[in-house]
Structure formats: structure tokens, C-alpha cells
Amino acid sequence: MKFEVTILGSSSATPIFNRNPTSQALNINERMYLIDCGEGTQQQMLRFDVKASRIDHIFISHLHGDHYLGLVGLISSLHLNGRIKPLKIYCPPQLKEIIDLQLSYSETTLQYPVEYYFTNPKKAEVILENQDIIVETIPLDHRIECTGFLFREKKRLRKLIKEKLEHLNIPIEYYSPLKKGADYTAPDGTFYKNDTLTIDSSEPKTYAYCSDTMYNEMYFEQINGATLLYHESTFLNNMLDRAVETHHTTALQAAEVALKTNAKKLLIGHFSARYKTLNELLDEARSIFPETELAIEGRTFMIGE
């Protein structure tokens, strides 16, 4: 199953000439999910061939402008392009008021429904479940109420050993129960345990998106063992005082989070505009957690590969 994330924006509060505010497109089994929607997200989607019409779910972590100011433009463009299917937005409750106000003053009546699902920054909750994934909120510690999002694959059905099934002439109608773990008894009474006819599917992968937050162990247990951990890394550690003041994380701290939560791989982003190049941030994180990559715009990261 495809499970990958494309970086659309990786700057923090202000854009810089080669970096846009935060946004990511997540492809899970060819279903598209948008995570945060900073200013310029639509342009980045066009640039990196992410089709807005395929997005049915948008997750907004908090109400600092670099994480949502592109949303009303995207909503309006979908309207102008003839969208009729519902758009689901998972967000702080105040965002609905902001969007409604902007649509009201532009006298825009959308021709498709927008369904809001409000996040609770006080506790982790499941906010979406479908055949592919379960999505939970991650309560974070930022200057205003903020949640990250944990995308967890569902366990896939067992894989059939087709050659063995064909050799034993097992009827096709038994394939579905076998995938679900059932044993098989042949017409002559021979008993076959499931694990002799099938192979277990791979362990479900997880993507933990930790938006703006200061270092705080309150969310460590929930994200433990993430296949890919995205963690904000606004500053170098020589600006730790500034990070604490603004409720952000340094690259060194993000690496410590990855190490302590047994992440398989770390992706750092939300870089301060003061950094024209990012090598220092990467080197700092890799000094603690070598399996670290930069959230470079336009790059697609396969989760679990």
C-alpha cells in the first residue's frame, strides 16, 4: 500500500525566498490528505503535481497564520472549479468562524458541503477512521492550543500462498476466510493451520506529524515507535532560549524526541527564516539521531522504506 508524504512548505512564521509556510500532502493508498495549509499552498500543489480535486480531508494543527492562511483560497478555488463532493476539515473550532466570515464578506456560497470536525487540544482522540487508516490527534505544547496528527495504517489481511492453495485445490470461496486468519479442513479431513497456507502481512506503518511545540514528554508515549516522525525544528540549539520563549523546538531537541520515542526515521521542518541554508540544522539533528532528513519542499518521502 502506498504511504508517502510530499512536502509543500517547510518554513516557519514567515516565508523565505525558497521556502513556503507549512503544508504537506499525504498519499495513503491513493487517497490524498492535506496537513496544514499555509499561504501559497495552492501554488505549491500546482508546482509539485498534487491535485487539489483529490483531497477530501484537510487537517489544521492550530490557528497561527503560517498553518492555515492558504485554506480559504483553496476552498474558494475548489468552488470555482466545480467541486460538488464534501470536503472534511479537522481543525480548532474557531476556524469555522474565520472561514465563514471570509466567505460571507466575499458573498460566496459554496456549491459543495464543508464538514467540520473540531479537535480537542486537551486529549488525544480518534478523528478519522476508514478502511486504510486511523487518525488520532496529538496534544502538543505551543503558545496557543495546537494538535499534531498520528496517521496509523490498519493491519492488512494475510497474504495467500497461491501456489500451495492451487496445489491443494482449495476452492476460491475459502480465500477470504483464509486471509482473515481461518484454518482450512480439506474434504478428506486433512487439517491445515492458517500459517501453513498464508503469510502474515507487514506491520502497520505510522506517520507522526508534530507541528509547533516545545519539547515536552507528554506526547512521547503516543508517538512511540513511529515509522516516520515529522517534528518541528525551528531553531538551532544555540537559540534554545528563543525556542522556549516562543514554544518551539530546536533541531537537537527534535533528534532527542526521535531517539527517546524509538522513531525509525526523523523528518525535521518548520525552519526559521533566519536560516538561509539548512545544513547546520541537519548536522545538529544527526549528531543525536543519524536517521534524520530535511523536509525539503518538493521531496516525497516513502514511509517505511
Secondary structure, 3 states (H helix, E strand, C coil): CCEEEEEEECECCCCECCECECEEEEEECCEEEEEEECCCHHHHHHHCCCCHHHEEEEECCCCCHHHCCCHHHHHHHHHHCCCCCCEEEEECCHHHHHHHHHHHHCCCCCCCCEEEEECCCCCCCEEEECCCEEEEEEECCCCCCCEEEEEEECCCCCEECHHHHHHCCCCHHHHHHHHCCCCEECCCCCEECHHHCEECCCCCCEEEEECCCCCCHHHHHHHCCCCEEEEECCECHHHHHHHHHHCCCEHHHHHHHHHHCCCCCEEEECECCCCCCCHHHHHHHHCCCCCEEECCCCCEEECCC
